[in-house]
Amino acid sequence: MVIIGQAPGQKVQNSGILWDDASGDNLREWLGVSQQTFYDEKIFALIPMGFCFPGAGKSGDLPPRPECAPLWHKQVIKSMPEVKLTLLIGHYA
């Protein structure tokens, strides 16, 4: 399963671990999986819309940079032919 979410927030940018925040806790609970299972790359591929923290705006994080997904997503997903499901999470995904 591929999970595509928004660009990483500041906490995730600092830790270097995607979904290492409250939204990740909620997602793992919703999926009914442990943290160990969630980060098993044989089961889940975690791909952000942007590959860097886009910065803070007036009322939260800025949207993902527009050039990231078109530039990288096709290449990344093409390298995973065994994917059976892609889950898009968030407005920008």
Secondary structure as the mmCIF struct_conf table of DSSP 4:
data_model
#
loop_
_struct_conf.conf_type_id
_struct_conf.id
_struct_conf.beg_label_comp_id
_struct_conf.beg_label_asym_id
_struct_conf.beg_label_seq_id
_struct_conf.end_label_comp_id
_struct_conf.end_label_asym_id
_struct_conf.end_label_seq_id
STRN STRN1 VAL A 2 GLY A 5
HELX_RH_AL_P HELX_RH_AL_P1 GLN A 10 SER A 15
TURN_TY1_P TURN_TY1_P1 GLY A 16 GLY A 16
TURN_TY1_P TURN_TY1_P2 LEU A 18 TRP A 19
BEND BEND1 ASP A 21 ASP A 21
HELX_RH_AL_P HELX_RH_AL_P2 ALA A 22 LEU A 31
TURN_TY1_P TURN_TY1_P3 GLY A 32 GLY A 32
HELX_RH_AL_P HELX_RH_AL_P3 GLN A 35 PHE A 38
TURN_TY1_P TURN_TY1_P4 TYR A 39 TYR A 39
TURN_TY1_P TURN_TY1_P5 GLU A 41 ILE A 43
STRN STRN2 ALA A 45 PRO A 48
BEND BEND2 MET A 49 CYS A 52
STRN STRN3 ALA A 56 GLY A 57
TURN_TY1_P TURN_TY1_P6 LYS A 58 SER A 59
STRN STRN4 GLY A 60 ASP A 61
HELX_LH_PP_P HELX_LH_PP_P1 LEU A 62 ARG A 65
TURN_TY1_P TURN_TY1_P7 PRO A 66 GLU A 67
HELX_RH_AL_P HELX_RH_AL_P4 CYS A 68 LYS A 78
TURN_TY1_P TURN_TY1_P8 SER A 79 SER A 79
TURN_TY1_P TURN_TY1_P9 PRO A 81 GLU A 82
STRN STRN5 THR A 86 LEU A 88
BEND BEND3 GLY A 90 GLY A 90
TURN_TY1_P TURN_TY1_P10 HIS A 91 TYR A 92
#
